[in-house]
Amino acid sequence: MSDFHQFGPITAIPRLVSRDPEEMEHRIEELAERFPVTLVIPMVPAEMDRPALRRILDELCQVTWVDTLMISLNRANLQDYRRALEYFERYPGRKVVLWNESPAVSAFVADMAAAGLYTGEPGKGRACWLAIGLVLAEDRASYIAFQDADVVNYTRWMLGRLVLPALEPTVDFDFVKAYYARVSDRLHGRVTRLLLTPLLGAFTRLIGQDPYIGYLASFRYALSGEFTIKRDLAEKMRLPCDWGLEIVTLFEALRHRAPGRLCQVEIAERYDHKHQELSGQDPSQGLNRMARDVIKHLLRTLAAAGVNLSPGLLMSLLAAYQRHAEDGVTDSYAVAVVNHLKYDRHGEEQSVHVFTEALRASIDEFLADPLGPPLVPNWTRVWAGVPDASARLLAAVNRGEEPPNGSRR
């Protein structure tokens, strides 16, 4: 069990007791009648070949309080889409498969771009953006929960804990971020342990107490992919199309809500999902790419908040980060030894080296272009540019595999 110590501006809700799961689910059923929930799972077709998604679906088939299960399927062809329809057919509740690359949805995205709205590149960010737009267009849900598709040890109680702090009117949070321990027979979560946490520590040493840094540092697992959001906040969310999605949603939540409206909740004592390769030689893949995307958005957000990120400061940041990251390796080693976990110290040191080079490259990129590519606009902005965007998106999704003109293949 974790402790209930609070630090930073964001409330942390740990698992202190083994609450009766049936009682918790009964409470959520009562609340979901008043505040319907749509669950969004962004995914690629390859997830249907892995056992994790099968277990997730097994568990979700037992959940009675979700209004809509929305699968945002991206990087998929027609065969993948038809397979997804068949794969999720056994889910007993209302379900929608949003095929991001369908002819009609692709035409919708092209129309938005033609109207001057940046729609980004295909990927998880756009999948989440389209899903938010569809949830808003359907006008059924009060809250949207997001769940990754690769959780190996998933149970439906995890979903219950993720949504309860938002639905429960006596606490009533607008944004709920999940946290958990990334551990199996060894420690995982390298980007959090060996990149983000040391980087925030290095920033604090160099610039002192900054509200954005303190805000991020208060999250116990800032890069988790699971969160619940109130629909009126979702309308205002801008999103990236790269692997900075998790950190950007935190910044966007703070931009539109006071810290007291945001919280984090421990949804499991242990959470195990797909582990990315380090890809030390390929900055376009794996944790190497994730590190660069996270750093890029952190630097640009701090600059937008008024932090003077001079070249000299950033060079000092590089050296300070490396020292903090090396200390992070020592800390992780101690945790692993005392808990009798496997620990590849050489591999961890290699990760720090890759992350240091990712920081160096990201600093160079930031100094060359402090703005970088824009975020995908929020749906309030979309409606201002294309007032009938919701109706268009609904029509595009309802066409399924039909081309935009409605004629059959």
N, C-alpha and C positions, 0 to 999 in steps of 0.2 A: 504494500500500500504506500502511496506517496504522501507527503506531508501537506499541510494546509497553509504553509507560509506564503504570504503574498509579497511580491516585489514588482516595482514598476507600476504603470498606470492601468494595466489591463488585468481585470479579475481572472484568476485561475480557479477552476472548479475541479478538484481532484477526486479520485475514487477513494473514499475513506472507509466505506462499509459496503458489504455485498447486498445492495438493495434487491428486494424481490423483483426479478425481471417481469413476472406476470403482473405485479401491481404497477410497475412503471409503464408497461405497455397499455394497461387499462387506463391509466391517467392520460397517456398520449392519445389514445382513441377518443376520449372525451374532448380533449383540446383540439384535435384535428378536425372535429366536426365544425368547430367555429373558425379554425385557422387552417385551411387545407394546405397540404404540403405536396410539392412536386419534387421527386428525386431524379436528378440528372446524373447519368453515367456517361462521360465522354470516353470514347474508346476507338481503337483501330481494329480491323478485322482479325489480326493475329491473336487477340485476346480470346476469341472463340475456340482456339486450339489449346488453351491452357486450362488447367484444373481450377485455377483461382476463380475465374468468372463463373464456372459451373457451380462452385460452392456458394458464391454470392447470390446467384439466382435461386439456388435451393433455399437459402435463408430468406430471401425477399418474397418467395412464394408463400411464406408463413406470416408475412406482415399484412395486416388488414387495414391499417390507417393511412397508407400512402394514397393520395388522390390519383396521381399519375406517375408512372415510371417512364422517364424519357431517356432514350438511348440516342446520344449524339454521335453518330457513326461517321468518322472522317478517314480520309485516304482510302476510300472504298470504291469498288466498281459495282456494276449491276449484280454480278454473281454474289458479291459480298453482302449487298443489301438484301437480296432474297434469302440468303443464308441467315442473316440476322433476324428477319421476320420469322423464319422457322425456328431459330434458336430460342427466341423469347416467346414463342407461341404458348408455352405452358404456363407463363405467368398469368395468374387468374384475374388480376386487376386491370384497370385501364392502362394502356401502354401506347407509346408513340416511338417509332423509329425515325429519327431525323437524319436522313442521308444527305450529308453535307455536299457531296459531289453529284447529286442527281441533276439532270438537265434543268429542271425547273428552279432548284435552289441555286445552282450555278448562275442561271440567268438573273435571279434575284440579286445575288452578290454583284454581278456585273452592272446591274441597274444602279445599285447603291454607289459603286465606283464612278459610274457615269455622272451621277449627281454630285460628285465632288467629295464623297465620303470614303475615307481610307478603310479598306476591308482587310488589309494584311495578307499574310500567306496562309495556306492550309495548315492545320495543326490543332492542337488542343485548345489554344486560345480562341481561335475562330469557332471551334466546336462549342465552347462554352458561351461565346457571344451569341451565336445563332440560337442556342438552347434558351438563353435568357430572353431573347426576342420572341421566341415562340411561346414561352410561358406567359409573357406579358400579353401577347396577342390573344392567347386563349382565355385570359382573364378568369382563371379558375383558382389559382393558388395564392395564398397569403405569404408563404415562405418557399424558398428554393433550397434544397440540400444538394450538395455536390459530393460524389463518391468516386474514387478511382476504381478501375476495373481489375486490378492485379493483386488484391489483398488475399493472401494465402489462408489466413486463419480468421476469416470474416465471420461475424455473427450478427444477427439482426439487433441485438442489444447495443451494438456499437452505433447503429443508426439512431436508435432510441435516445442514447445519451447525446448524440450530436444535435438533435432537434429540440430536446426538452428545454434547454435554457432559453430558447427563442419562443417556444409556445407557451411556457408557464407564465401566466400574466403577473404573478407575484414577483418575478424577477425581470422578464420581458426585455431580453437583449435583442438588438437588431442584427448583430453579426456574431456568429459563434464559430470559432476556429478550433479544430481538433488538435489534441496532442497525445503522445504516447511514447513508449520506449521502443526504439528500433533495435531489436536484439533477437538473435536466435541462439546459436552456439557461440556467437561472437557479436561484437558491436557493429551496427550498420549506421546509416545516416552520416556519411563522411562529409557531405557538402555542408551540413549543419555544424557538425563537431569541429571540422578542420578548416572550414572556410568562413562561414557566416559568423559564428560566435567569436573566433579570433579577430576577424575583420572589424566587428563592432567594438571589441575591446581596444583594438589599435586606434580606431577613430576617436574613442573616448579619451585615450591618452593624449592624442594630438590636439583635439579641439575642445576638450572638456565636455561638460554635460550638455548634450543637444537633445531637444525633445523628440526628434525623429529617431535618433539612435537609441535613446532610452525606451521609446515605444517598441521598436523592433526587438530590443534585448529582453523585454519583459515577456515575449512569447517563448514558451518552452520548446516548441517545435514549429518555427516560423514557416518552414517549407513543406508542411503537410498539405496534402491535396484535398482534404475534407473540410468543408465548412457549410454553414447554414446562413442564409441571408434573407432579410425581409424584402418583399418585392419592390417597395418604393426606393430602397437603397440600391437594389439591383438595376433599376432604371438608370441610375446615375453612374454606374460602374464603367470606367474605361478599362480595356484589357489589352495586354500584349499578345502577340501571336507566337512568341517563343517560350522558352522554359523559365522566363521570369514571371510567369502567371501567378504563382503562389505569393511572391513578395509584393507584386503590384496590387493584388487584391487587398493586401493589408494597408498599403498606402492609400488606396482609393476609399477604403472603409473609414480611415481616419480623416480623410479630406472632407467627408460628408457627415460624419457623426462625431460627437464628443466621445472621449475614451470610455466614459461611464456607460455608453450604449454598446460597447464591444466586450466580448469575453472569450476565454479559451476553456475547453473542457477536456478532461482526460477520458477518452472513450474506450480505452483498453489498457491493461497493464503491459501488454506486449503486442506489437503490431508487425507483421511480417509480410512484405510484398516484394515484387520484382526488384532485383538489385542491378542497377546499371553498371556497365563496365566503365573503368576509369578513362580509357581511350586517350592515354597520355600523348600519343603521336598524332592524334586527329582532333583538332579543335572543333570540328563540326559534329562530333558524336559524343554520346555518353556523358559522364560527369564533367568532362572537360568543357563541353559546350554549355552544360547547365551552369557551371561556375561562372563562365563568361557572361551569360545572360543575367544571372543574379547580380553580379558586380555592376554590369552596365546600368541596370535599372536603379540600383542603390545610388550610384554616383549621380545619375541624372535627376533623381528625386531630391537628393540633398542639395544639388545646385539650384533646382527650382525653388527649394525652400529658403534660399538665401545664403547657404554655406559657401564661403569663398574657397573653392577647391583649386588653389594655385598649383602650378607645376611643382614648386618646391614642396608644398604640403603633400602632394600625391607621391612624390619620390620618398618622402619620409614615411608615408603610409605603407609603401611597399616593404621597407625594412622593418617597421613596427609590426606589420602583419606576420612576417616570417617568424619573428621572435614569439609572438603570441601563439602562432600555429604550432611551433615546436613545443611550447608548454602544453598545448592541447593534446599532443601525442603522449606526453608524459602523464597527463591526467587520465586519458583513456586507457593507458597501460595499467595504471593503478586500479581503475574500475574493473578491468578485465581480470587481472590477477586475483583480486579479492573475491570476485564472483566466479572464479574458476572457469573463465571463458577463454576460447582460443584468441590469440592476438598476434597478428602478423605485423610486427613493428616496422620491418623493412617496407612492407607494402604501404603502411600508414605514412612513413617518411616520403615515399614516392608520391603519394597523394598530395602532400604538402608542397612538394616541388612542382607538380603539375598545376596546383591551384595558385602558386606564386607566379608562375609564368602566365596563367590566365589573368591574374590581377595586372601584371605588367602590360599585357596586350590590351586589356580593357581600359587601362589608364591612357595608353597611347590613342586608342579609338575615341575615348571621351575628349581628350585634348584637341583632337582633330575635328570633332563634331560633337559639341556638348548637348545638342538637341537629339540627334539620332532619329531613327524612324518614329513616326507618331504612333500613339496607341490607337487601337480601334475605337471609334467614338461610342459614347454611351447611347442608349436608346432614346433618351430625351433629345439628344442632338440629331439622331436619325429621323425622328418624327418631325423635327423642325425643318429638315431638308426635304424629306419625302413623307408628307402627312399620311399617305395611305400605305406606309411600309408594313404595318402589322397585317393588313388585309392581304397584301401581296405575299408576305411570308407564309401566312396561313394557306393561301391558295397554292403556293409552290409546294409546301409539304403535303398537302392533301392530294396533289397529283401523283405522288409516289414516284414511280419510274417512268411516267409519261413525260414526253418533251413539253416545253412551255406552251406550244400551240394546241395541246390537247390531243393531237393525233397519236395513234398507237404506233409502236415500232412495227 
